């Protein structure tokens, strides 16, 4: 039976277990030769996988549950959240005071713009939060999500810096160039004139290598060459882009050897802005300068909507929402933040000149003739 002195000693001992912040720690002032297994998780965490669902209602507490991207349920939830956040935040009184139809139109249009921006903010937040789990979203639902996202961009009417850089998070590519070729009916191959923004440093001299210095740790600095062979593909919906380049240095190879090598689809890599992905998957190469991006507005071409109907396209709209933010009047937004390079129309034309001066054009011609969809 414990003595009164023993009870007092234990209670005093417990009091010494509090650290300077007032938190209890049973290892503090423990001089006994004991061994403990480290606790890597927080036993007090109410949401273990940080998916927004507390563990007491989460069906899978260790797996982050993504929102139902691309479903009618998700779209309705986004609309309701945007309308709720809009309510009471926008003062339309001065429009009403003006009277007449024009102020009424301005008021309605302004409301649509504000709500569209709220919808975009909600969806961008969801994508950023669940980015590591987006692979669980089917291609069909992801396309539906992207189509709705693009509609909101059109309603908002402009692409700011945040929206511009967000494009790369929407772009979804095949797992390899070989997979793309095997599903060529879903892709169009662009001619070299419309690939010029993705052929920077087009020079076949290995000693003339461009080094891109980054100010953003997420996008490491790197060097690149042989980009005159880069090919650009856009899916049949006009949204997702894929740019591929040779998977090795072609120096010292004859034109015939280059042709034989590059007409094998397994000898190409898909460009990506994800450095870690490129390190772990030989089907991808890190090149955020020349990477295929994503289109908010499809270029003027024979694209289709997800329901198979012809898509309304406009080169002017594509220029407004996709090209001009990239150029940004000389401010060099480029593809990723913190990585500056000569993304100008002058550089674009120089890239095309390198192609015709240096490349074996028969390689591109061969892929161009593979099928009617490669156009």
C-alpha positions in Angstrom: 0.0 0.0 0.0 1.5 3.4 -1.0 2.5 5.6 1.8 1.5 9.3 2.1 5.1 10.3 1.4 5.2 8.1 -1.8 2.0 9.7 -3.1 3.3 13.2 -2.5 6.6 12.3 -4.3 4.8 11.1 -7.4 2.5 14.1 -7.5 5.5 16.5 -7.3 7.2 14.4 -10.0 4.3 14.9 -12.3 4.5 18.7 -11.8 8.0 18.6 -13.1 6.9 17.1 -16.3 5.5 20.4 -17.6 7.9 22.3 -20.0 8.4 26.0 -20.2 5.3 26.4 -22.4 3.1 24.7 -19.9 2.7 21.6 -21.9 2.9 18.2 -20.3 5.7 15.9 -21.4 6.3 12.6 -19.6 9.9 12.6 -20.8 10.9 15.8 -19.1 13.1 15.3 -16.1 13.0 11.5 -16.5 16.3 10.2 -15.3 15.4 6.5 -15.4 17.0 4.3 -18.1 13.8 3.9 -20.1 13.4 3.6 -23.9 10.4 4.9 -25.7 9.2 4.5 -29.3 8.8 7.9 -31.0 5.3 9.2 -31.7 5.3 10.4 -35.3 1.6 11.4 -35.4 -0.4 13.7 -33.3 -2.8 11.7 -31.2 -4.9 14.8 -30.6 -5.3 15.6 -34.3 -9.0 15.6 -35.1 -8.4 15.4 -38.9 -5.5 13.0 -39.5 -5.3 13.3 -43.3 -6.1 17.0 -43.4 -8.9 16.5 -45.9 -11.5 18.7 -44.1 -13.4 15.8 -42.6 -12.9 15.1 -38.9 -11.9 11.5 -38.1 -15.2 10.7 -36.4 -17.1 11.1 -39.7 -14.3 10.4 -42.2 -14.8 6.9 -43.8 -11.0 6.7 -44.5 -9.1 8.7 -41.9 -5.7 8.1 -43.5 -6.6 9.0 -47.0 -7.4 12.5 -48.1 -10.9 12.5 -49.7 -11.0 14.8 -52.7 -14.0 16.8 -53.6 -16.2 15.3 -56.5 -14.4 17.4 -59.1 -16.2 17.5 -62.4 -19.6 16.4 -61.1 -22.9 18.4 -61.1 -22.8 18.1 -57.4 -19.5 19.9 -57.2 -20.5 22.6 -59.7 -23.6 23.4 -57.7 -21.7 23.5 -54.5 -19.2 26.0 -56.1 -22.0 28.2 -57.3 -23.7 28.2 -53.9 -20.5 29.1 -52.1 -19.7 31.9 -54.6 -23.2 33.3 -54.3 -23.1 33.2 -50.6 -19.7 34.9 -50.4 -20.9 37.5 -52.9 -24.0 38.4 -50.9 -23.6 41.6 -49.0 -20.1 42.3 -50.3 -21.0 44.3 -53.3 -22.6 47.8 -53.2 -24.9 48.3 -56.2 -26.6 51.5 -54.9 -24.7 54.0 -57.1 -25.8 52.0 -60.2 -29.4 52.2 -59.1 -29.2 55.9 -58.5 -28.2 56.5 -62.1 -31.5 54.9 -63.4 -32.0 53.6 -66.9 -31.1 50.4 -68.7 -27.4 51.0 -69.1 -26.7 51.2 -65.4 -28.9 48.1 -64.9 -26.7 46.3 -67.5 -23.5 47.5 -65.9 -24.8 46.3 -62.5 -25.8 42.8 -63.7 -22.5 42.4 -65.6 -20.5 43.5 -62.6 -22.3 41.0 -60.4 -21.5 38.2 -62.9 -17.8 39.2 -62.9 -17.6 39.2 -59.1 -19.4 35.9 -58.8 -17.2 34.3 -61.5 -14.1 35.4 -59.7 -15.4 33.9 -56.5 -16.1 30.6 -58.3 -12.5 30.6 -59.6 -11.1 31.3 -56.2 -13.0 28.4 -54.7 -11.9 26.0 -57.4 -8.2 27.1 -57.3 -8.2 26.7 -53.5 -9.6 23.1 -53.9 -7.0 22.2 -56.5 -4.2 23.6 -54.4 -5.4 21.8 -51.3 -5.9 18.4 -52.9 -3.2 18.7 -55.5 -1.5 15.4 -54.4 -4.7 13.5 -54.7 -5.9 14.8 -58.1 -4.7 11.6 -59.8 -7.8 9.9 -58.3 -10.0 12.1 -60.4 -11.0 10.4 -63.7 -9.9 11.9 -67.0 -13.6 12.4 -67.9 -14.4 14.3 -64.7 -11.2 16.3 -64.9 -12.1 17.5 -68.4 -15.6 18.5 -67.1 -14.0 20.4 -64.3 -11.7 22.2 -66.7 -14.5 23.0 -69.1 -16.4 24.6 -66.2 -13.3 26.4 -65.0 -12.8 27.9 -68.5 -16.3 29.1 -68.6 -15.8 31.0 -65.4 -12.6 32.5 -66.8 -14.6 33.7 -69.8 -17.2 35.2 -67.5 -14.6 36.9 -65.4 -13.2 38.4 -68.5 -9.4 38.6 -67.7 -6.4 36.5 -66.7 -4.4 37.9 -63.9 -1.0 36.7 -62.7 -2.5 34.0 -60.4 -4.8 32.6 -63.0 -2.0 32.6 -65.6 0.4 30.5 -63.5 -2.5 28.3 -62.4 -2.8 26.8 -65.9 -0.1 24.3 -65.4 -2.1 22.7 -62.5 -5.0 22.1 -64.9 -2.9 20.6 -67.7 -3.1 16.8 -67.8 -0.9 14.7 -70.1 -0.5 11.1 -71.1 2.0 9.0 -69.1 4.3 8.8 -72.1 4.6 9.9 -75.7 4.1 6.4 -76.8 0.7 6.4 -75.1 -0.2 9.7 -77.0 0.8 8.1 -80.3 -1.3 5.1 -79.6 -4.3 7.4 -78.9 -3.6 9.9 -81.7 -7.3 10.4 -82.5 -7.5 12.5 -79.3 -4.6 14.8 -80.3 -3.7 17.4 -82.9 -0.1 18.0 -83.9 0.7 21.7 -84.4 2.9 22.8 -87.2 6.2 24.4 -86.4 4.9 28.0 -86.8 2.6 27.4 -83.9 5.2 25.6 -81.8 7.7 28.4 -81.7 7.0 29.5 -78.1 8.0 25.9 -77.0 11.3 25.8 -78.9 13.4 28.2 -76.9 17.2 27.7 -77.3 16.7 25.9 -80.6 20.4 25.2 -81.4 22.0 21.9 -82.2 25.4 22.9 -80.9 25.9 21.2 -77.5 28.5 23.8 -76.6 25.9 26.6 -77.0 23.7 25.6 -74.1 21.2 28.0 -72.5 21.2 28.1 -68.8 17.9 29.3 -67.2 18.5 30.8 -63.8 15.5 30.6 -61.4 14.6 32.7 -58.5 12.0 30.2 -57.3 13.2 27.1 -55.4 10.2 25.1 -56.6 11.5 25.5 -60.2 15.3 24.8 -60.1 17.7 26.4 -62.6 18.6 24.1 -65.5 20.1 24.0 -69.0 18.6 22.9 -72.3 19.4 22.4 -76.0 18.1 20.5 -79.1 14.7 22.1 -78.8 14.4 22.6 -82.5 12.9 19.1 -82.6 10.2 19.9 -80.0 6.7 19.0 -81.1 3.5 20.4 -79.7 0.2 18.5 -79.4 -3.2 19.8 -78.2 -6.1 17.6 -77.3 -9.2 17.5 -79.4 -11.0 19.8 -76.9 -8.4 22.5 -77.3 -7.4 22.6 -73.6 -4.5 20.3 -72.7 -1.1 20.6 -74.3 1.8 18.2 -74.6 5.3 19.2 -75.8 7.9 16.5 -76.4 11.6 16.6 -77.1 14.3 13.9 -77.9 15.4 11.9 -74.8 19.1 12.2 -75.5 21.8 14.5 -76.9 21.9 14.1 -80.7 25.4 15.5 -81.2 27.5 13.5 -83.6 24.6 11.8 -85.2 24.0 12.0 -89.0 20.6 13.1 -90.4 19.8 9.5 -91.2 20.7 8.4 -87.7 18.6 11.2 -86.1 15.6 10.2 -88.3 15.9 6.5 -87.4 16.2 7.4 -83.7 13.4 9.9 -83.5 10.8 8.1 -85.5 10.7 5.7 -82.5 8.0 7.1 -80.1 9.9 5.7 -77.1 12.8 8.0 -77.8 10.9 11.2 -76.8 10.2 12.7 -73.4 7.2 14.8 -72.4 8.2 18.2 -71.0 7.1 19.0 -67.5 7.4 21.8 -64.9 7.6 19.2 -62.1 11.2 18.7 -61.3 10.6 15.7 -59.0 8.4 14.0 -61.5 11.1 14.3 -64.2 13.7 12.8 -61.8 11.5 9.8 -61.1 10.0 9.1 -64.5 12.2 8.8 -67.6 9.2 9.5 -69.8 9.3 13.2 -68.6 12.0 15.9 -68.9 12.1 19.0 -66.7 11.8 22.1 -68.9 9.3 24.7 -67.6 10.4 27.2 -70.3 9.2 25.0 -73.2 6.6 22.9 -71.4 3.1 22.5 -72.8 0.7 24.6 -70.8 -3.1 24.8 -71.0 -5.6 26.9 -72.9 -8.4 28.8 -71.2 -9.6 29.6 -74.7 -8.9 27.3 -77.6 -7.1 28.5 -80.7 -9.3 29.0 -83.8 -9.4 25.4 -85.0 -11.7 22.4 -85.4 -12.0 21.5 -81.7 -15.0 20.0 -80.0 -16.9 20.3 -76.7 -17.1 17.3 -74.4 -20.5 16.5 -75.8 -19.0 16.2 -79.3 -20.5 19.4 -80.7 -18.2 21.8 -82.5 -16.4 24.2 -80.1 -16.7 27.9 -80.7 -13.1 29.2 -80.9 -11.4 32.4 -81.6 -7.8 33.3 -82.2 -8.4 36.7 -80.7 -9.9 35.1 -77.5 -6.9 32.7 -77.3 -4.5 35.6 -77.7 -6.3 37.5 -74.9 -6.5 34.7 -72.3 -3.5 32.6 -73.1 -0.8 34.4 -75.2 -0.8 37.9 -73.9 -0.6 37.0 -70.2 2.5 34.9 -71.2 4.1 37.9 -72.9 2.5 40.5 -70.5 3.8 43.5 -72.4 7.5 42.6 -71.8 7.0 41.8 -68.1 7.9 38.2 -68.9 5.3 36.2 -66.9 6.5 33.2 -68.9 5.2 29.8 -67.8 6.3 29.7 -64.2 7.1 32.4 -61.6 10.7 33.3 -60.9 12.2 31.9 -64.1 12.9 34.7 -66.5 13.9 34.2 -70.2 13.4 35.8 -73.6 9.8 34.9 -74.2 9.2 37.5 -76.9 7.9 37.4 -80.4 11.4 38.1 -81.6 12.7 35.0 -79.8 9.8 33.0 -81.1 10.7 33.8 -84.7 14.4 33.0 -84.0 13.3 29.6 -82.7 11.6 28.8 -86.0 14.7 29.9 -88.0 16.8 27.5 -86.0 14.5 24.7 -86.9 14.7 25.2 -90.6 18.4 25.9 -90.5 19.5 22.9 -88.3 16.9 20.2 -87.9 16.2 17.2 -90.0 12.7 18.2 -91.1 11.9 14.7 -92.3 11.4 13.7 -88.6 8.5 16.2 -88.2 7.1 15.3 -91.6 6.9 11.7 -90.6 4.8 12.4 -87.5 2.7 14.9 -89.4 1.7 12.1 -91.8 0.9 9.5 -89.2 -2.8 10.3 -89.3 -5.4 12.9 -90.1 -5.7 13.9 -86.5 -2.1 15.2 -86.4 -2.8 18.6 -87.8 
